[in-house]
Amino acid sequence: MAAEATATGDDGRTRTPSAAGEAGATVDTSALSVGQHLVVTGSGYDASRGIYVAICVIPADGVVTRNDHTALADRVQDLYIPVKFTA
């Protein structure tokens, strides 16, 4: 099973990003290793908007999604899946 988050925005659309290992393998997002690959997929996003997907360490480690630079003020597609890295 992939790690995921789900949220419904002000527009009524439910969005779900998921993070899994290669070939859909289960991944422990609380113990990622350097060099480990994540495959991030999502559903429910507005296809007319570009989406950024990133791993961020500020304010906390996580896989995040948000609208691209064409819709900076529209935060409805912001979602977060927490991750942690191990040595």
N, C-alpha and C positions, 0 to 999 in steps of 0.2 A: 504494500500500500504506500502511496506517495504521501509526503507531507503536504498539507494544503491549508489554505485560509479561505473563508467565504465571507462576503459582505454584500449588502444591498445598498446601492447608492441612492441619492435623492431622486434620480431619474427612474427608480423602480427596478433597475436592471441588477440581477445578482451576478457577481463576478467571483470566479474561483481560480486562483493560480495554484499549480501543483509543482512540486519538485521531487524528482525520482532519480535513481541511478540509471546508468546506461541500460538499454533494452528494457526499461520499465522496472528494474530491480528496486526493491525496498532500500531506502537510504535512511540512516539515523542522522537527522539534521542536528542532533545535539552532540555529535562527535565526528565532524568531517575531518578528513586528512588532507594535507597539502597534496595537490595534484589530482584529487578525486574529482570526477566529472559529475555534474548535475544536469539533468534535462528538465527544463522548466516549460510547462505548457499552461494554457489557461482557457477558460470558457466564460462567456457572458460579456466580454469586453466589447466596446463600441468599435466595430471594424472600420469606421470612417475616421478614427483617430489613431495616430501612431502611439505606440506604447514602448516605454523604456523598461527593460528588465535588468536589474543589477544586483550584485552582492555588495552590501554596504556595511561598514563597521561603525558608523556614527548615525544615530545615537546608540544603536546596539546592532550586533551582527545579525544579518537577515537578508533574505531574498525579497526584493521590493519591486513593485510595479507602479508606474505612474504615467500620466499623459506625457507625450513628448513636448518639445519646445514650441509647438504650435498652439498649445492649450495650457500654458503654465498656471493660470489661475484656476483651472478646472481640476479639482483634487478628487473627483468622484471615483477615479480608477486607482487610487493609492491603496495598495494592499501590502502586507508584510508577513513573511514566514520566518520565524526566528531560527537561526542556526548558530552552532558553536564549532570552533576548530580545536583539534587536538594536536599535540606535538608529534 
